[in-house]
Amino acid sequence: MKNGTLGPFLLSGLMIGPILGSGVILLPPMAFQKIGSYAIWAWIVIMTLGGFFAAAFAQLAIAFPGKEGASRAVRAAFGPAVGQLASNFIISAVCAGPVAVLATAATEVARACQLPGHHIPAITGCLLICCLVLLLRNVRTVGKAALVCSSIIAAVLITGSALTIAGGYSTSGVDAEIDPFSFGQVLLLLFWTIIGWEIIGNYSSEVKKPRKTIPRATAMSVGAISGIYLLVAWAIHVCSADTPGITDIVTPLLGPLSPVVLSVITVLLCVTTYLMIVGGITRLVSSLADEGRLPAFLGKSNVNGSPVYSIFFFGVIHVLIISLLQLDVLHLEQIISFANVFFIANALVCILAAVRLLDSMLLKLSGGVLITGFVVLLCFSSPWILLLMLLITLTTMLHDKIRNQSKRIYE
């Protein structure tokens, strides 16, 4: 394989860990506590939708390759203004969201090392530096690091879950009848597990034989992610603990080391999430700079082909946000809320484009379900963040109009 290109294994390595994210630690216990064994059916529904979600973005990445990713497909479907809007949404989300991811990892490090909470921003900064150094390497190096992390995570969770299930523990609770509203609430909660596939297109220009590699990597990733989530959810269901958690299902494998290993897994999940998301969006920023839509210096790459100035751009913003966290000007919940709204808004626009561009009726139907879910999620968002999203939308449309008028004058 040529330097700087991704095959199916390295591309899937970039996807599996980040899409699992901290959700694989938090959500299976939460879903079980809310609706008991019915959670298994909720997971099956969500993983099925996740497969269609992944397939839609894989098809878009093949049909519209390039560092700009899914935003290019949006531009083809709805014009340059909406394409730029999708880019602005995802860039806005990545200005904040990855800090929350690293802060989650830093919290685990502080807990494992028994450090006081005021050390968390400093640990977050150290993790940020490590991630930025990795991102400055070529994409194969990042892919290998992510693949190793994803493999460790998958091995521990799959083996621990299998041993728990094989142990034949009795279910920890008796299921009561549930109403459709409770089941729907859990489905809404689990929607978060399928966010992240939209980044795959940003790596398409660095994939070897995209028409073969992207579908293979997507199929491998969907299979691994779905298998891990379903196994973990089933293990939670049969675990004998009163309030089962991930620590309980890896205990048959790791014994007293379970809390420590779980902390390591959480850190690895968070680091791979940062690498995948920031790595993908820096390529988007570089592409927009090459097209003249952002300052030209952001398009420059180093000898490894990494968009060095785009990486530094996000690094500076993330350092600023970490500093504001340290000063208690911002809180982690605010950062998460901000990022979530813009991630969902970007996914909504991209799925609308996929529904318009792709011929598959099955993808169109599943896209309709996803669009409905994303709209509902936005309805539960903070009003001030929705107002900011509206402001970005209006500003983007106005800027595009001025840009078009300037072009006509010069022509």
Buried (B, 14 or more C-beta within 10 A) or exposed (E): EEEBBBBBBBBBBBBBBBBBBBBBBBBBBBBBBBBBBBBBEBBBBBBBBBBBBBBBBBBBBBBBBBBBBBBBBBBBBBEBBBBBBBBBBBBBBBBBBBBBBBBBBBBBBBBBEEBEEEEBBBBBBEBBEBBBEBBBBBBBBBBBBBBBBBBBBBEBBBBBBBBBBEEEBEBBBEEEEBEEEBBEBBBBBBBBBBBBBBBBBBBBBBBBEBEEBBBBBBBBBBEBBBBBBBBBBBBBBBBEBEEBBBBBBBBBBBEEEBEEBBBBBBBBBBBBBBBBBBBBBBBBBBBBBBEEBBEEEBBEBEEBBBBBBBBBBBBEBBBEBBEBBBEEEBEBEBBBBBBBBBBBBBBBBBBBBBBBBBEBEEBBEBBEBBBEBBEBBBEEBBEEBBEBBEEBBEEBBEBBEEBEEEEEEEE
